């Protein structure tokens, strides 16, 4: 699948990335190569391949997950103690959306 420069610019804009023209061209080629590889992988017959085990499946005795138990929580003052900027009992962060 071939991505156009306009498509790469649109995705970069959505991600708030300021890419140069050279970076746009390089990303277009790189992403097109990745999508071509994925198209080739989609052509493979995987009908006889068993699905991999996931954490949602029953794992029995071999599971390495710990029990989900309730623990103590931090109080507000402790949680905010090392914050670079806080106020009104909350973390304050710089504004990042400028549109």
C-alpha positions as CSV (number, residue, x, y, z in Angstrom):
1,X,0.0,0.0,0.0
2,X,1.4,3.4,-1.0
3,X,0.8,6.4,1.3
4,X,0.8,9.8,-0.2
5,X,2.6,12.8,1.2
6,X,-0.7,14.4,1.9
7,X,-1.8,11.4,4.0
8,X,1.4,11.5,6.0
9,X,1.0,15.3,6.5
10,X,-2.6,14.7,7.7
11,X,-1.5,12.0,10.2
12,X,1.4,14.2,11.4
13,X,-1.0,17.1,11.9
14,X,-3.4,14.9,13.9
15,X,-0.4,13.9,16.1
16,X,0.7,17.5,16.5
17,X,4.1,16.6,14.8
18,X,6.0,19.4,13.0
19,X,7.8,17.4,10.4
20,X,10.1,18.9,7.7
21,X,9.6,18.1,4.0
22,X,12.5,15.6,4.1
23,X,11.0,13.9,7.2
24,X,7.6,13.7,5.5
25,X,9.1,12.0,2.4
26,X,11.1,9.6,4.6
27,X,8.0,8.7,6.7
28,X,5.9,8.2,3.6
29,X,8.5,5.7,2.2
30,X,8.9,4.0,5.6
31,X,5.2,3.7,6.4
32,X,4.4,2.5,2.9
33,X,7.0,-0.3,3.3
34,X,5.5,-1.3,6.6
35,X,2.0,-1.5,5.1
36,X,3.3,-3.5,2.2
37,X,4.8,-6.0,4.6
38,X,1.5,-6.2,6.5
39,X,-0.3,-6.9,3.2
40,X,2.1,-9.8,2.5
41,X,1.5,-11.2,6.0
42,X,-2.2,-11.0,5.5
43,X,-1.8,-13.3,2.4
44,X,-0.5,-16.1,4.7
45,X,-2.8,-19.0,5.5
46,X,-3.1,-19.2,9.3
47,X,-6.2,-21.4,9.4
48,X,-4.2,-24.3,11.1
49,X,-2.3,-22.1,13.6
50,X,-3.5,-22.3,17.2
51,X,-4.1,-18.9,18.9
52,X,-1.5,-17.8,21.4
53,X,-2.3,-17.9,25.1
54,X,-3.5,-14.5,26.4
55,X,-4.0,-13.3,30.0
56,X,-7.8,-13.6,29.4
57,X,-7.5,-17.3,29.0
58,X,-7.5,-19.8,31.9
59,X,-3.9,-20.3,32.8
60,X,-4.1,-22.6,35.8
61,X,-1.0,-23.3,38.0
62,X,1.5,-22.0,35.4
63,X,0.2,-18.4,35.6
64,X,2.7,-15.9,36.8
65,X,0.1,-13.2,37.7
66,X,-0.2,-12.1,41.3
67,X,-3.5,-12.1,43.1
68,X,-5.5,-8.9,42.7
69,X,-5.7,-7.7,46.2
70,X,-6.7,-4.4,47.7
71,X,-3.8,-2.3,49.1
72,X,-3.4,1.0,50.8
73,X,-3.7,4.2,48.8
74,X,-1.7,7.4,49.1
75,X,-3.4,10.3,50.7
76,X,-3.6,13.5,48.7
77,X,-0.8,15.3,50.4
78,X,1.6,12.4,49.9
79,X,0.7,12.0,46.3
80,X,1.3,15.7,45.6
81,X,4.5,16.0,47.7
82,X,6.9,15.6,44.8
83,X,4.8,17.3,42.1
84,X,6.6,20.1,40.3
85,X,3.4,22.1,40.4
86,X,0.2,21.6,42.3
87,X,-2.8,23.5,43.5
88,X,-6.3,23.0,44.9
89,X,-5.3,19.4,45.7
90,X,-4.5,18.5,42.1
91,X,-1.5,18.1,39.8
92,X,-1.1,21.1,37.5
93,X,0.4,20.5,34.1
94,X,1.2,22.9,31.2
95,X,-1.4,23.3,28.5
96,X,-0.4,21.3,25.5
97,X,-3.2,21.8,23.0
98,X,-2.7,25.1,21.3
99,X,-5.3,25.0,18.6
